[in-house]
Amino acid sequence: MLKNPDFNEPILDWLNDYASQGIVTTDKDLIIRGWNCWLEENTGRSAAEVLGRSLFVIFPDLVERGLDRLYRSALEGQISVLAQRFHQYLTKLPARPEFGLAEMQQAARIAPLVCNGIVIGTITVIHDVSERVIRENELVAAREQADKANEAKDRFLAVLSHDLRTPLTSILGWARIFRERAGDEQIVRRGTEIIERSAAVQLQLIEEILDLSRITAAKLELNLEPVEVRQIVNAALETLEPAAIAKGITLHRSMPDEPRVAKLDSKRCQQIIWNLVSNSLKFTPRGGAVEATLKYASEGFELRIADTGKGIDAESLPHLFEPLWQAEGSASDGGLGLGLAIVRNLVELHGGSIHAESSGTGQGATFILKLPWSGARTQAGLA
């Protein structure tokens, strides 16, 4: 430790002019005797304004927050440390603009000022820890996001295991029945239908997983060709009409009289429409309705799929097109919940957009699909 008095004045000058912390000193009556440049810059008060004035007049909030006791303790020889985590600040100061914070995050040390073993006042050193706080918050947010992703993957795998095992159990069960009652034509016919249906469910699940994998790896390519838009929409709707009838749901459609041609991947475009309509059918009760409305615009066409189903709450609405999040919401309704995630990416691959609207639970939902007449990209990754 330097004791040479020849160094004292240069050290004090440096601390006053260049220190990266705020330094304020008081005498035993807590009258301010030192106020460095850092404090001038960050409080907007010059040393001339504050020197000779009471610390608690300049910083009245110290008294309001009960921090004046720390200065009484300092005059008795004790050192106090204020941590940002518990106190946020010693006294409110504005944060630097680049941090985007309402106020500066601080750590501070309040200590006795001692000369020849006698306490002659106090010294307070204020550190701006805003940048550190931001970095810590970013790390916490990243960890929380990683934890949520892991939880979502666990849920996804659980649903995947269940949804693959269920139809397989049915297939195995009927295979055993066939072995015991192979001569019963009625049993064989019924079992064959169930096995075919179960295998189709498994195939669809596997196709969804493969599609999502290709999209994630940016390996899904479109086979673009001129197609008549109404034909694509009608083809997808006709495929789902039997399912709608079976559930007692009315499937309406509203189409323009004029035929229009767009450059699309016919198969993928039907997949988009099929997924949207089948999703509406899944969440619409018997006696409800699903309506598909096609409209033309100068830049492309819009297809609205509106249903009278269970609706979507405000908290869930932003997450509808997230693949792993969907698994939890779809577990009780069958499927992996990958359909809407695939829809979003196929739509973006075509250069279009998709979003959902709902007034809330029990109010139905509407999906709005917009695709351009042409100009789709050839590849896209999972957004």
Summary of the structure (lengths in Angstrom):
residues: 383
radius of gyration: 34.6
end to end distance: 58.6
largest distance: 111.9
contacts: 1112
relative contact order: 0.08
helix: 50%
strand: 20%
